[in-house]
Every structure is written in structure tokens, then in C-alpha cells.
Amino acid sequence: MMKYVFLATLLVVGGAASVLGANVVYRWTHNMAQSPRIMPGERTFAMAPGSVARGGELTYPKEEREAAATRRNPVPPTPASVTRGGDLFGVYCTPCHGATGKGDGLVSAKFVPPPDLSNADLQKGRTDGYWHSYLSVGGAVMPAYGEALSPEERWHVVNYLRTLAQK
């Protein structure tokens, strides 16, 4: 009789240990490392109507690019602004657009070639607000730089873009 009680106790303790062990294994393998990962700039969420983003500037989503295109550039195109924009262009834009903006960057050889930013017709057809919106929320292939560049820095890049057609 004692033998059966000992076996039953052993089975109960073993079962409880296996349940606790399975719980530890489940919690160990189902953690944040296996959750979906969203990189900065990968998704832009529409803000509530009438709200203003941190930093005090309204951000238009891609779907409202026409409304964003009506914005005026608050940063005058001074030589200092163009120089600052050129420095930022060299860091963020050169890999795809190339140093001259012609779309001959290193990435374009293995990916979809970007447009020639030095094209005067393209420059005439786009407003400063349009370029700023494109830098902020990205485009079909271009990533968004709204989190990497401040609004003022994006306007500096727009001022620099305007000089590419003149070169």
C-alpha cells in the first residue's frame, strides 16, 4: 500500500513540476524579442484633427501632400542655410541621390533609381512645402526623415535642393 501512495505522490509532484517548468519555458520564449518590430519612421500615424505635433509644427500625412505643398518656407535661403542644408544632404541624401543630386548614389545601383533633383523642370513643378513634406513623411520608396531631422533642418535641406538646379 505504501508503495502506491509513494508512486501517487511522486506522480503528483512530477506533474506539478512539469507544469511549472512548462510555464517558465513558455514565458521565456514568448517575450518582446519575438514581437513585431517597428523601426522609427517606418509608420507615420495620423494625428488627431486640430492637434499640433511636438515642436509646434503640423505634420501632414502622405495622403495630404497637396495641402502640405501650400506651405511656405519660413527659413530664408541664406548662404548659411544652404551650407547647412548641403551638409545634411551629404549625410542623409547622398547614398541614394548622389553628391550632385542626379540619382547616381551607391544605393541607386542596386535599388530603384531616385529622381534627378538637379532637373530644372522637376524643381519648377515642386513647391518648398512639397519637398518638406517628402522629407518629413517619405514617399513611395524614399524613407521618412521626420524623426531624424528637425523641421528647421528639413527646411535647410529644401533650400539646398533649390540650388541643385542652378549648378
CNS distance restraints for C-alpha pairs under 8 A (distance, minus, plus):
assign (resid   1 and name CA) (resid   5 and name CA) 6.55 0.50 0.50
assign (resid   2 and name CA) (resid   6 and name CA) 6.07 0.50 0.50
assign (resid   3 and name CA) (resid   7 and name CA) 6.25 0.50 0.50
assign (resid   4 and name CA) (resid   8 and name CA) 6.02 0.50 0.50
assign (resid   5 and name CA) (resid   9 and name CA) 6.06 0.50 0.50
assign (resid   6 and name CA) (resid  10 and name CA) 6.04 0.50 0.50
assign (resid   7 and name CA) (resid  11 and name CA) 6.08 0.50 0.50
assign (resid   8 and name CA) (resid  12 and name CA) 6.21 0.50 0.50
assign (resid   9 and name CA) (resid  13 and name CA) 6.11 0.50 0.50
assign (resid  10 and name CA) (resid  14 and name CA) 5.92 0.50 0.50
assign (resid  11 and name CA) (resid  15 and name CA) 5.93 0.50 0.50
assign (resid  12 and name CA) (resid  16 and name CA) 6.15 0.50 0.50
assign (resid  13 and name CA) (resid  17 and name CA) 6.11 0.50 0.50
assign (resid  14 and name CA) (resid  18 and name CA) 6.12 0.50 0.50
assign (resid  15 and name CA) (resid  19 and name CA) 6.22 0.50 0.50
assign (resid  16 and name CA) (resid  20 and name CA) 6.23 0.50 0.50
assign (resid  17 and name CA) (resid  21 and name CA) 5.96 0.50 0.50
assign (resid  18 and name CA) (resid  22 and name CA) 5.97 0.50 0.50
assign (resid  19 and name CA) (resid  23 and name CA) 6.18 0.50 0.50
assign (resid  20 and name CA) (resid  24 and name CA) 6.35 0.50 0.50
assign (resid  21 and name CA) (resid  25 and name CA) 6.21 0.50 0.50
assign (resid  22 and name CA) (resid  26 and name CA) 6.01 0.50 0.50
assign (resid  23 and name CA) (resid  27 and name CA) 6.17 0.50 0.50
assign (resid  24 and name CA) (resid  28 and name CA) 5.98 0.50 0.50
assign (resid  25 and name CA) (resid  29 and name CA) 6.19 0.50 0.50
assign (resid  26 and name CA) (resid  30 and name CA) 6.00 0.50 0.50
assign (resid  27 and name CA) (resid  31 and name CA) 6.67 0.50 0.50
assign (resid  30 and name CA) (resid  34 and name CA) 6.59 0.50 0.50
assign (resid  31 and name CA) (resid  35 and name CA) 7.14 0.50 0.50
assign (resid  38 and name CA) (resid  42 and name CA) 6.48 0.50 0.50
assign (resid  38 and name CA) (resid  43 and name CA) 7.57 0.50 0.50
assign (resid  39 and name CA) (resid  43 and name CA) 7.92 0.50 0.50
assign (resid  40 and name CA) (resid 147 and name CA) 7.08 0.50 0.50
assign (resid  41 and name CA) (resid 137 and name CA) 7.68 0.50 0.50
assign (resid  41 and name CA) (resid 143 and name CA) 7.09 0.50 0.50
assign (resid  41 and name CA) (resid 144 and name CA) 5.39 0.50 0.50
assign (resid  41 and name CA) (resid 145 and name CA) 6.81 0.50 0.50
assign (resid  41 and name CA) (resid 146 and name CA) 7.08 0.50 0.50
assign (resid  41 and name CA) (resid 147 and name CA) 6.47 0.50 0.50
assign (resid  42 and name CA) (resid 143 and name CA) 7.50 0.50 0.50
assign (resid  42 and name CA) (resid 144 and name CA) 7.37 0.50 0.50
assign (resid  44 and name CA) (resid  61 and name CA) 7.23 0.50 0.50
assign (resid  44 and name CA) (resid 137 and name CA) 6.99 0.50 0.50
assign (resid  45 and name CA) (resid  61 and name CA) 7.76 0.50 0.50
assign (resid  46 and name CA) (resid  60 and name CA) 7.93 0.50 0.50
assign (resid  46 and name CA) (resid  61 and name CA) 6.39 0.50 0.50
assign (resid  47 and name CA) (resid  51 and name CA) 6.65 0.50 0.50
assign (resid  47 and name CA) (resid  52 and name CA) 7.95 0.50 0.50
assign (resid  47 and name CA) (resid  53 and name CA) 7.88 0.50 0.50
assign (resid  51 and name CA) (resid  58 and name CA) 7.81 0.50 0.50
assign (resid  52 and name CA) (resid  56 and name CA) 5.94 0.50 0.50
assign (resid  52 and name CA) (resid  57 and name CA) 6.18 0.50 0.50
assign (resid  52 and name CA) (resid  58 and name CA) 5.22 0.50 0.50
assign (resid  52 and name CA) (resid  59 and name CA) 7.86 0.50 0.50
assign (resid  53 and name CA) (resid  57 and name CA) 5.71 0.50 0.50
assign (resid  53 and name CA) (resid  58 and name CA) 5.67 0.50 0.50
assign (resid  53 and name CA) (resid  59 and name CA) 6.86 0.50 0.50
assign (resid  57 and name CA) (resid 151 and name CA) 7.52 0.50 0.50
assign (resid  59 and name CA) (resid 133 and name CA) 7.85 0.50 0.50
assign (resid  59 and name CA) (resid 136 and name CA) 7.64 0.50 0.50
assign (resid  60 and name CA) (resid  64 and name CA) 5.91 0.50 0.50
assign (resid  60 and name CA) (resid  65 and name CA) 6.86 0.50 0.50
assign (resid  60 and name CA) (resid  67 and name CA) 7.67 0.50 0.50
assign (resid  60 and name CA) (resid  68 and name CA) 6.08 0.50 0.50
assign (resid  60 and name CA) (resid 133 and name CA) 7.01 0.50 0.50
assign (resid  60 and name CA) (resid 137 and name CA) 7.84 0.50 0.50
assign (resid  61 and name CA) (resid  65 and name CA) 6.93 0.50 0.50
assign (resid  61 and name CA) (resid 137 and name CA) 6.53 0.50 0.50
assign (resid  62 and name CA) (resid 133 and name CA) 7.71 0.50 0.50
assign (resid  62 and name CA) (resid 134 and name CA) 7.92 0.50 0.50
assign (resid  62 and name CA) (resid 137 and name CA) 6.34 0.50 0.50
assign (resid  62 and name CA) (resid 138 and name CA) 7.49 0.50 0.50
assign (resid  62 and name CA) (resid 139 and name CA) 7.24 0.50 0.50
assign (resid  64 and name CA) (resid  68 and name CA) 6.43 0.50 0.50
assign (resid  65 and name CA) (resid  69 and name CA) 6.02 0.50 0.50
assign (resid  65 and name CA) (resid 130 and name CA) 6.63 0.50 0.50
assign (resid  65 and name CA) (resid 133 and name CA) 6.62 0.50 0.50
assign (resid  66 and name CA) (resid  70 and name CA) 6.91 0.50 0.50
assign (resid  66 and name CA) (resid 130 and name CA) 7.45 0.50 0.50
assign (resid  67 and name CA) (resid  71 and name CA) 7.59 0.50 0.50
assign (resid  68 and name CA) (resid 129 and name CA) 5.56 0.50 0.50
assign (resid  68 and name CA) (resid 130 and name CA) 6.04 0.50 0.50
assign (resid  68 and name CA) (resid 133 and name CA) 6.08 0.50 0.50
assign (resid  69 and name CA) (resid 126 and name CA) 7.84 0.50 0.50
assign (resid  69 and name CA) (resid 127 and name CA) 5.87 0.50 0.50
assign (resid  69 and name CA) (resid 128 and name CA) 6.92 0.50 0.50
assign (resid  69 and name CA) (resid 129 and name CA) 4.14 0.50 0.50
assign (resid  69 and name CA) (resid 130 and name CA) 4.06 0.50 0.50
assign (resid  69 and name CA) (resid 131 and name CA) 7.69 0.50 0.50
assign (resid  69 and name CA) (resid 133 and name CA) 7.24 0.50 0.50
assign (resid  70 and name CA) (resid 127 and name CA) 7.44 0.50 0.50
assign (resid  70 and name CA) (resid 129 and name CA) 5.89 0.50 0.50
assign (resid  70 and name CA) (resid 130 and name CA) 7.56 0.50 0.50
assign (resid  71 and name CA) (resid 128 and name CA) 7.33 0.50 0.50
assign (resid  71 and name CA) (resid 129 and name CA) 4.69 0.50 0.50
assign (resid  71 and name CA) (resid 130 and name CA) 7.92 0.50 0.50
assign (resid  72 and name CA) (resid 128 and name CA) 6.55 0.50 0.50
assign (resid  72 and name CA) (resid 129 and name CA) 5.93 0.50 0.50
assign (resid  73 and name CA) (resid 128 and name CA) 6.07 0.50 0.50
assign (resid  73 and name CA) (resid 129 and name CA) 6.71 0.50 0.50
assign (resid  73 and name CA) (resid 155 and name CA) 6.63 0.50 0.50
assign (resid  74 and name CA) (resid 155 and name CA) 7.70 0.50 0.50
assign (resid  75 and name CA) (resid  81 and name CA) 7.69 0.50 0.50
assign (resid  75 and name CA) (resid 152 and name CA) 7.33 0.50 0.50
assign (resid  75 and name CA) (resid 155 and name CA) 6.31 0.50 0.50
assign (resid  75 and name CA) (resid 156 and name CA) 7.08 0.50 0.50
assign (resid  76 and name CA) (resid  81 and name CA) 7.42 0.50 0.50
assign (resid  76 and name CA) (resid 159 and name CA) 7.89 0.50 0.50
assign (resid  77 and name CA) (resid  81 and name CA) 5.82 0.50 0.50
assign (resid  77 and name CA) (resid  82 and name CA) 6.23 0.50 0.50
assign (resid  77 and name CA) (resid 156 and name CA) 7.73 0.50 0.50
assign (resid  77 and name CA) (resid 159 and name CA) 5.48 0.50 0.50
assign (resid  78 and name CA) (resid  82 and name CA) 6.26 0.50 0.50
assign (resid  79 and name CA) (resid  83 and name CA) 6.06 0.50 0.50
assign (resid  80 and name CA) (resid  84 and name CA) 6.12 0.50 0.50
assign (resid  81 and name CA) (resid  85 and name CA) 6.03 0.50 0.50
assign (resid  81 and name CA) (resid 156 and name CA) 5.32 0.50 0.50
assign (resid  81 and name CA) (resid 159 and name CA) 6.91 0.50 0.50
assign (resid  81 and name CA) (resid 160 and name CA) 7.65 0.50 0.50
assign (resid  82 and name CA) (resid  86 and name CA) 6.01 0.50 0.50
assign (resid  82 and name CA) (resid 156 and name CA) 6.16 0.50 0.50
assign (resid  82 and name CA) (resid 157 and name CA) 7.29 0.50 0.50
assign (resid  82 and name CA) (resid 159 and name CA) 5.58 0.50 0.50
assign (resid  82 and name CA) (resid 160 and name CA) 4.70 0.50 0.50
assign (resid  82 and name CA) (resid 163 and name CA) 7.88 0.50 0.50
assign (resid  83 and name CA) (resid  87 and name CA) 6.28 0.50 0.50
assign (resid  83 and name CA) (resid 160 and name CA) 7.28 0.50 0.50
assign (resid  84 and name CA) (resid  88 and name CA) 6.35 0.50 0.50
assign (resid  84 and name CA) (resid 153 and name CA) 7.88 0.50 0.50
assign (resid  84 and name CA) (resid 156 and name CA) 6.27 0.50 0.50
assign (resid  84 and name CA) (resid 157 and name CA) 7.51 0.50 0.50
assign (resid  85 and name CA) (resid  89 and name CA) 5.93 0.50 0.50
assign (resid  85 and name CA) (resid 153 and name CA) 6.97 0.50 0.50
assign (resid  85 and name CA) (resid 154 and name CA) 7.72 0.50 0.50
assign (resid  85 and name CA) (resid 155 and name CA) 7.79 0.50 0.50
assign (resid  85 and name CA) (resid 156 and name CA) 4.34 0.50 0.50
assign (resid  85 and name CA) (resid 157 and name CA) 3.94 0.50 0.50
assign (resid  85 and name CA) (resid 158 and name CA) 7.15 0.50 0.50
assign (resid  85 and name CA) (resid 159 and name CA) 6.63 0.50 0.50
assign (resid  85 and name CA) (resid 160 and name CA) 5.09 0.50 0.50
assign (resid  86 and name CA) (resid  90 and name CA) 6.12 0.50 0.50
assign (resid  86 and name CA) (resid 157 and name CA) 6.59 0.50 0.50
assign (resid  86 and name CA) (resid 160 and name CA) 5.64 0.50 0.50
assign (resid  87 and name CA) (resid  91 and name CA) 6.60 0.50 0.50
assign (resid  88 and name CA) (resid  92 and name CA) 6.08 0.50 0.50
assign (resid  88 and name CA) (resid  93 and name CA) 7.69 0.50 0.50
assign (resid  88 and name CA) (resid 153 and name CA) 7.70 0.50 0.50
assign (resid  88 and name CA) (resid 157 and name CA) 6.59 0.50 0.50
assign (resid  89 and name CA) (resid  93 and name CA) 4.87 0.50 0.50
assign (resid  89 and name CA) (resid  94 and name CA) 6.26 0.50 0.50
assign (resid  89 and name CA) (resid 157 and name CA) 6.22 0.50 0.50
assign (resid  89 and name CA) (resid 160 and name CA) 7.84 0.50 0.50
assign (resid  90 and name CA) (resid  94 and name CA) 5.06 0.50 0.50
assign (resid  90 and name CA) (resid  99 and name CA) 6.64 0.50 0.50
assign (resid  91 and name CA) (resid  95 and name CA) 7.94 0.50 0.50
assign (resid  93 and name CA) (resid  97 and name CA) 5.77 0.50 0.50
assign (resid  93 and name CA) (resid  98 and name CA) 7.20 0.50 0.50
assign (resid  94 and name CA) (resid  98 and name CA) 4.28 0.50 0.50
assign (resid  94 and name CA) (resid  99 and name CA) 5.20 0.50 0.50
assign (resid  94 and name CA) (resid 101 and name CA) 7.28 0.50 0.50
assign (resid  94 and name CA) (resid 105 and name CA) 6.03 0.50 0.50
assign (resid  95 and name CA) (resid 105 and name CA) 4.96 0.50 0.50
assign (resid  95 and name CA) (resid 106 and name CA) 5.55 0.50 0.50
assign (resid  95 and name CA) (resid 107 and name CA) 5.73 0.50 0.50
assign (resid  95 and name CA) (resid 108 and name CA) 7.90 0.50 0.50
assign (resid  96 and name CA) (resid 103 and name CA) 6.28 0.50 0.50
assign (resid  96 and name CA) (resid 104 and name CA) 6.87 0.50 0.50
assign (resid  96 and name CA) (resid 105 and name CA) 4.39 0.50 0.50
assign (resid  96 and name CA) (resid 106 and name CA) 6.22 0.50 0.50
assign (resid  96 and name CA) (resid 107 and name CA) 5.02 0.50 0.50
assign (resid  96 and name CA) (resid 108 and name CA) 5.41 0.50 0.50
assign (resid  96 and name CA) (resid 113 and name CA) 7.60 0.50 0.50
assign (resid  96 and name CA) (resid 114 and name CA) 6.70 0.50 0.50
assign (resid  97 and name CA) (resid 101 and name CA) 4.79 0.50 0.50
assign (resid  97 and name CA) (resid 102 and name CA) 5.96 0.50 0.50
assign (resid  97 and name CA) (resid 103 and name CA) 3.94 0.50 0.50
assign (resid  97 and name CA) (resid 104 and name CA) 5.73 0.50 0.50
assign (resid  97 and name CA) (resid 105 and name CA) 4.98 0.50 0.50
assign (resid  97 and name CA) (resid 108 and name CA) 7.47 0.50 0.50
assign (resid  97 and name CA) (resid 114 and name CA) 6.19 0.50 0.50
assign (resid  97 and name CA) (resid 115 and name CA) 7.56 0.50 0.50
assign (resid  97 and name CA) (resid 116 and name CA) 7.43 0.50 0.50
assign (resid  97 and name CA) (resid 117 and name CA) 7.69 0.50 0.50
assign (resid  98 and name CA) (resid 102 and name CA) 6.25 0.50 0.50
assign (resid  98 and name CA) (resid 103 and name CA) 5.58 0.50 0.50
assign (resid  98 and name CA) (resid 104 and name CA) 4.89 0.50 0.50
assign (resid  98 and name CA) (resid 105 and name CA) 3.78 0.50 0.50
assign (resid  98 and name CA) (resid 106 and name CA) 7.25 0.50 0.50
assign (resid  99 and name CA) (resid 105 and name CA) 7.27 0.50 0.50
assign (resid 100 and name CA) (resid 118 and name CA) 7.43 0.50 0.50
assign (resid 100 and name CA) (resid 164 and name CA) 7.15 0.50 0.50
assign (resid 101 and name CA) (resid 116 and name CA) 5.99 0.50 0.50
assign (resid 101 and name CA) (resid 117 and name CA) 5.05 0.50 0.50
assign (resid 101 and name CA) (resid 118 and name CA) 5.87 0.50 0.50
assign (resid 101 and name CA) (resid 164 and name CA) 6.97 0.50 0.50
assign (resid 102 and name CA) (resid 115 and name CA) 7.00 0.50 0.50
assign (resid 102 and name CA) (resid 116 and name CA) 4.15 0.50 0.50
assign (resid 102 and name CA) (resid 117 and name CA) 5.78 0.50 0.50
assign (resid 102 and name CA) (resid 118 and name CA) 5.99 0.50 0.50
assign (resid 102 and name CA) (resid 119 and name CA) 7.99 0.50 0.50
assign (resid 103 and name CA) (resid 108 and name CA) 6.80 0.50 0.50
assign (resid 103 and name CA) (resid 113 and name CA) 6.14 0.50 0.50
assign (resid 103 and name CA) (resid 114 and name CA) 5.06 0.50 0.50
assign (resid 103 and name CA) (resid 115 and name CA) 5.67 0.50 0.50
assign (resid 103 and name CA) (resid 116 and name CA) 5.16 0.50 0.50
assign (resid 103 and name CA) (resid 117 and name CA) 7.33 0.50 0.50
assign (resid 104 and name CA) (resid 108 and name CA) 6.15 0.50 0.50
assign (resid 104 and name CA) (resid 109 and name CA) 7.45 0.50 0.50
assign (resid 104 and name CA) (resid 113 and name CA) 7.56 0.50 0.50
assign (resid 105 and name CA) (resid 109 and name CA) 7.24 0.50 0.50
assign (resid 106 and name CA) (resid 110 and name CA) 7.76 0.50 0.50
assign (resid 107 and name CA) (resid 111 and name CA) 6.07 0.50 0.50
assign (resid 108 and name CA) (resid 112 and name CA) 5.90 0.50 0.50
assign (resid 108 and name CA) (resid 113 and name CA) 4.62 0.50 0.50
assign (resid 108 and name CA) (resid 114 and name CA) 6.77 0.50 0.50
assign (resid 109 and name CA) (resid 113 and name CA) 7.10 0.50 0.50
assign (resid 112 and name CA) (resid 141 and name CA) 7.82 0.50 0.50
assign (resid 117 and name CA) (resid 122 and name CA) 7.10 0.50 0.50
assign (resid 117 and name CA) (resid 123 and name CA) 7.18 0.50 0.50
assign (resid 117 and name CA) (resid 161 and name CA) 7.09 0.50 0.50
assign (resid 117 and name CA) (resid 164 and name CA) 6.79 0.50 0.50
assign (resid 117 and name CA) (resid 165 and name CA) 7.18 0.50 0.50
assign (resid 118 and name CA) (resid 122 and name CA) 7.93 0.50 0.50
assign (resid 118 and name CA) (resid 123 and name CA) 7.48 0.50 0.50
assign (resid 118 and name CA) (resid 161 and name CA) 7.85 0.50 0.50
assign (resid 118 and name CA) (resid 164 and name CA) 4.79 0.50 0.50
assign (resid 118 and name CA) (resid 165 and name CA) 4.17 0.50 0.50
assign (resid 118 and name CA) (resid 166 and name CA) 7.60 0.50 0.50
assign (resid 118 and name CA) (resid 167 and name CA) 7.61 0.50 0.50
assign (resid 119 and name CA) (resid 123 and name CA) 6.34 0.50 0.50
assign (resid 119 and name CA) (resid 165 and name CA) 5.73 0.50 0.50
assign (resid 120 and name CA) (resid 124 and name CA) 6.18 0.50 0.50
assign (resid 120 and name CA) (resid 165 and name CA) 5.14 0.50 0.50
assign (resid 120 and name CA) (resid 166 and name CA) 7.82 0.50 0.50
assign (resid 121 and name CA) (resid 125 and name CA) 6.32 0.50 0.50
assign (resid 122 and name CA) (resid 126 and name CA) 6.49 0.50 0.50
assign (resid 123 and name CA) (resid 127 and name CA) 7.77 0.50 0.50
assign (resid 123 and name CA) (resid 162 and name CA) 7.02 0.50 0.50
assign (resid 123 and name CA) (resid 165 and name CA) 7.01 0.50 0.50
assign (resid 126 and name CA) (resid 130 and name CA) 6.01 0.50 0.50
assign (resid 126 and name CA) (resid 131 and name CA) 6.91 0.50 0.50
assign (resid 127 and name CA) (resid 131 and name CA) 6.52 0.50 0.50
assign (resid 128 and name CA) (resid 132 and name CA) 6.15 0.50 0.50
assign (resid 128 and name CA) (resid 158 and name CA) 6.39 0.50 0.50
assign (resid 129 and name CA) (resid 133 and name CA) 6.06 0.50 0.50
assign (resid 130 and name CA) (resid 134 and name CA) 6.19 0.50 0.50
assign (resid 131 and name CA) (resid 135 and name CA) 6.22 0.50 0.50
assign (resid 131 and name CA) (resid 158 and name CA) 6.31 0.50 0.50
assign (resid 132 and name CA) (resid 136 and name CA) 6.09 0.50 0.50
assign (resid 132 and name CA) (resid 154 and name CA) 6.14 0.50 0.50
assign (resid 132 and name CA) (resid 155 and name CA) 6.39 0.50 0.50
assign (resid 132 and name CA) (resid 158 and name CA) 6.51 0.50 0.50
assign (resid 133 and name CA) (resid 137 and name CA) 6.10 0.50 0.50
assign (resid 133 and name CA) (resid 138 and name CA) 7.44 0.50 0.50
assign (resid 134 and name CA) (resid 138 and name CA) 4.84 0.50 0.50
assign (resid 134 and name CA) (resid 139 and name CA) 6.04 0.50 0.50
assign (resid 134 and name CA) (resid 144 and name CA) 7.46 0.50 0.50
assign (resid 135 and name CA) (resid 144 and name CA) 5.99 0.50 0.50
assign (resid 135 and name CA) (resid 145 and name CA) 5.56 0.50 0.50
assign (resid 135 and name CA) (resid 146 and name CA) 6.69 0.50 0.50
assign (resid 135 and name CA) (resid 154 and name CA) 6.70 0.50 0.50
assign (resid 136 and name CA) (resid 144 and name CA) 5.46 0.50 0.50
assign (resid 136 and name CA) (resid 145 and name CA) 5.24 0.50 0.50
assign (resid 136 and name CA) (resid 146 and name CA) 4.07 0.50 0.50
assign (resid 136 and name CA) (resid 147 and name CA) 7.84 0.50 0.50
assign (resid 136 and name CA) (resid 151 and name CA) 7.99 0.50 0.50
assign (resid 136 and name CA) (resid 154 and name CA) 7.54 0.50 0.50
assign (resid 137 and name CA) (resid 143 and name CA) 7.34 0.50 0.50
assign (resid 137 and name CA) (resid 144 and name CA) 4.41 0.50 0.50
assign (resid 137 and name CA) (resid 145 and name CA) 6.68 0.50 0.50
assign (resid 137 and name CA) (resid 146 and name CA) 6.08 0.50 0.50
assign (resid 138 and name CA) (resid 142 and name CA) 5.18 0.50 0.50
assign (resid 138 and name CA) (resid 143 and name CA) 4.71 0.50 0.50
assign (resid 138 and name CA) (resid 144 and name CA) 3.87 0.50 0.50
assign (resid 138 and name CA) (resid 145 and name CA) 6.92 0.50 0.50
assign (resid 139 and name CA) (resid 143 and name CA) 6.62 0.50 0.50
assign (resid 139 and name CA) (resid 144 and name CA) 7.40 0.50 0.50
assign (resid 145 and name CA) (resid 149 and name CA) 5.84 0.50 0.50
assign (resid 146 and name CA) (resid 150 and name CA) 6.86 0.50 0.50
assign (resid 146 and name CA) (resid 151 and name CA) 7.53 0.50 0.50
assign (resid 149 and name CA) (resid 153 and name CA) 5.75 0.50 0.50
assign (resid 149 and name CA) (resid 154 and name CA) 6.14 0.50 0.50
assign (resid 150 and name CA) (resid 154 and name CA) 6.31 0.50 0.50
assign (resid 151 and name CA) (resid 155 and name CA) 6.41 0.50 0.50
assign (resid 152 and name CA) (resid 156 and name CA) 6.38 0.50 0.50
assign (resid 153 and name CA) (resid 157 and name CA) 6.37 0.50 0.50
assign (resid 154 and name CA) (resid 158 and name CA) 6.30 0.50 0.50
assign (resid 155 and name CA) (resid 159 and name CA) 6.27 0.50 0.50
assign (resid 156 and name CA) (resid 160 and name CA) 6.34 0.50 0.50
assign (resid 157 and name CA) (resid 161 and name CA) 6.13 0.50 0.50
assign (resid 158 and name CA) (resid 162 and name CA) 6.41 0.50 0.50
assign (resid 159 and name CA) (resid 163 and name CA) 6.97 0.50 0.50
assign (resid 160 and name CA) (resid 164 and name CA) 6.88 0.50 0.50
assign (resid 161 and name CA) (resid 165 and name CA) 7.66 0.50 0.50
assign (resid 162 and name CA) (resid 166 and name CA) 7.60 0.50 0.50
assign (resid 163 and name CA) (resid 167 and name CA) 6.72 0.50 0.50
